[in-house]
Amino acid sequence: MFTLTSEAVQYVKKHGNHILITMKFEPSCGCPCRGDLIWGSYIPEIALGKAMDKSQYLQETIDGITVWYPSKLIIKQGFDSIRIYIKSVLISKWLEMDGAQGVSVTPGTGFSCSTENIHKDIS
């Protein structure tokens, strides 16, 4: 499911051998103050580290690196795998990924602000 560049492997091995992929909700419409449905997208995000609640994540080990990811993470159409690589500017480096599909929440599938799930990441 994942492909890591050699530069990403070296970077992650220097920082603990774990990658965590989460799904962050980015709202686009709706007003919680009026009780409207909220909709937007769950966007995949990548970081160094391991899952705190391991029961909420799947894992895959590649070259000695464990990638923790939510079960709802899927590969975008047209990609063979999710590619993890390094981006850098001057002396700063960070992980990036290509090929991970976001999940949209439309007005028909939106959720009310009264639910407890509004600020939870999907997994």
Secondary structure, 3 states (H helix, E strand, C coil): CEEECHHHHHHHHHCCCEEEEEEEEEEEECCHHHCCEEEEEEEEEEEECCCCCHHHCEEEEECCEEEEECCCCEECCCCCCEEEEEEEECCEEEEEEECEECEEECCCCCEECCCHHHHCCCC
